[in-house]
């Protein structure tokens, strides 16, 4: 069965919906945000996301992320790919290294949904 393209939110727009404590999350919104929550459900990816989002200057090189873990480079690359595919981070290749930065619009959408 072919994989369906994920639904996308306008990350430049105001938060997608009211906090989940105020009303039911619309089906389309749940489908669009669930991959991001799923990606953050892994401890390594949550730590990577924290390192990326809190990086000085707003971005960090994979060369600075990998040594922080007792994991192989390919494993770190896999986790970063999951974060990228979930829409949580952007990546830019510069020479032999890849630099990552958080996508603040997606983080705002997640935070707005969880606000109480």
N, C-alpha and C positions, 0 to 999 in steps of 0.2 A: 504494500500500500504506500503510495507516495506521501511524503511529508508535506503537510499544509504550511503555507507561509503564516507566520504569527501575525496577529492583529497588532497594529501600531497605534500609539497614542500621539497626539500632538504635544510634544514635550515643551514647546514654547508657550503653550496655553496655560490658563489657570488650572489648578488641580482638577483631575478628572471627575471627581465626585465627592460627596460628603463622606466624612469618616465612617468606617464600618460600624461604629457604635451608634450612629444616628439613623442609618438606613441601609437597606440591602444593597450590596454591590451589584451593579448591572452585569449581566452575563458577559457582554463584550469587554467590559473593563476587567473583570476577573480573568478572562482568557488572555488579555494583553499583559496583565501584571503578574500572573502566576509564574511564568518562567523566571522573572527576576527574583521573586521570593524563593523559588525552588533553588536557584543558583546560590542564593545567600544561605541556604540551609546546610551547607557544608562548612565545617569550621575553618578549613584552609582558605576557601573562597571568601568567607567573611573576614578573615584576617587580611587577605590580599586587598579586598575592597576597602578596608579601613586604612591600610597603608597607602593605597592610591588616592583615596579621597582626602587624606590628611597630609599628603606630600607637599613640601615647601615648593612654592611656585606653581602648584596645581597639577604637576605631572611627575612621574617617576619612571626611571629606566628599569627594564626587566633585569638588568645586571645588578640592580640594588634590591630587587625583590627576591631573587633566587637564593642568595646566601642566608636569608632570614629563616629558611625552612630546612629541615632535614629530609628533603625530597630531591629527586632528580630534576634536571632542567626540563625534560619532556613532560614530567608530571605537572610542574608549575605551568608550563605552556598550555597543557590541557585545561587546567583550572582557569587560566586567563582567557582561553577561548570560550569557555562556558560563560564567563562574565561578559565577554564581548557579545556573544550571540544572544544573551538575555537583555542586551541594551544598557547594561550598567556602566560600561567603560568604552572608551574609544582608544584606538591604537594607531601609532604613526611610526613607520620604520624610518630610522635615520642611520644610514650606513649599515653596520652589522647589528645594531641594537634596535629594540622596539620600545617606544615610550608610551606610557598609559596615563590616561586622565579620566576622572569620573565624569559621568554625564549628569550634571546637576538637575536637569529637567526630570530625568527618571527618578532620581533620589527624592525630588520634591513630590512627585506623584505617589511614591511609596510612603513617604512620611505623612502626606495629607490623608491617605487612606487609613493609616494607623493612629492618627491623632485622636485623642479622646476629649 
